[in-house]
Amino acid sequence: ALRGSKPINPSGGLKSKGHPVGATGIGQIVELTHQLRHDAGERQLSKARIGLAQNMGGSGGSGVVHVLKALQ
């Protein structure tokens, strides 16, 4: 839920983007960047200050987590 205490997938998630397999990670970072810059239009979270993106590659052979924080 966009208005919950811990919003998840404000962009609608991978299915809403056509599941861009090779570009999944960068899509997550772009969404976080829009949220943290308060530049996400109608899906903007009102108090976005910190964002987390997690992604796995292949059959789980590689994984990455990004934690981004808005500059004040």
C-alpha positions as CSV (number, residue, x, y, z in Angstrom):
1,A,0.0,0.0,0.0
2,L,1.3,3.4,-0.9
3,R,0.0,5.0,2.2
4,G,1.1,2.3,4.7
5,S,3.9,2.6,7.2
6,K,6.3,0.8,4.9
7,P,5.3,1.3,1.3
8,I,6.3,-1.4,-1.2
9,N,6.5,-1.0,-5.0
10,P,5.0,2.4,-5.5
11,S,5.7,2.0,-9.3
12,G,3.5,-1.1,-9.4
13,G,6.5,-3.5,-9.5
14,L,8.0,-5.5,-12.3
15,K,4.8,-6.6,-13.9
16,S,3.6,-3.1,-14.4
17,K,6.9,-2.4,-16.3
18,G,6.7,-5.4,-18.5
19,H,9.3,-7.2,-16.4
20,P,12.5,-5.7,-18.1
21,V,14.6,-8.7,-17.0
22,G,18.1,-7.3,-17.8
23,A,17.1,-3.8,-16.5
24,T,15.3,-4.7,-13.3
25,G,18.0,-3.3,-11.0
26,I,18.3,0.0,-12.8
27,G,14.5,0.3,-12.9
28,Q,14.4,0.0,-9.1
29,I,17.2,2.6,-8.6
30,V,15.4,5.0,-11.0
31,E,12.1,4.6,-8.9
32,L,14.0,5.2,-5.7
33,T,15.7,8.3,-7.1
34,H,12.3,9.7,-8.2
35,Q,10.9,9.1,-4.7
36,L,13.8,10.5,-2.8
37,R,13.9,13.7,-5.1
38,H,10.1,14.0,-4.6
39,D,9.7,13.8,-8.3
40,A,7.4,10.7,-8.7
41,G,4.2,12.4,-9.6
42,E,0.9,10.7,-8.6
43,R,2.8,7.7,-7.0
44,Q,4.9,10.0,-4.8
45,L,5.3,8.9,-1.2
46,S,4.8,11.9,1.1
47,K,7.7,11.3,3.5
48,A,10.3,9.4,1.3
49,R,13.7,9.8,3.0
50,I,15.3,6.3,2.7
51,G,14.8,3.6,0.0
52,L,15.9,0.0,-0.4
53,A,16.2,-2.0,-3.6
54,Q,17.1,-5.7,-3.6
55,N,17.8,-7.8,-6.7
56,M,19.1,-11.3,-7.6
57,G,20.7,-12.3,-10.8
58,G,20.7,-15.7,-12.6
59,S,19.4,-18.5,-10.5
60,G,20.3,-16.7,-7.3
61,G,24.0,-16.8,-8.0
62,S,24.4,-13.1,-7.4
63,G,22.6,-10.6,-5.3
64,V,22.8,-6.9,-4.5
65,V,21.1,-4.5,-2.1
66,H,21.1,-0.8,-2.4
67,V,20.1,1.6,0.4
68,L,19.7,5.2,-0.7
69,K,19.1,8.2,1.4
70,A,17.7,11.6,0.4
71,L,20.0,14.6,0.7
72,Q,18.5,17.3,2.8
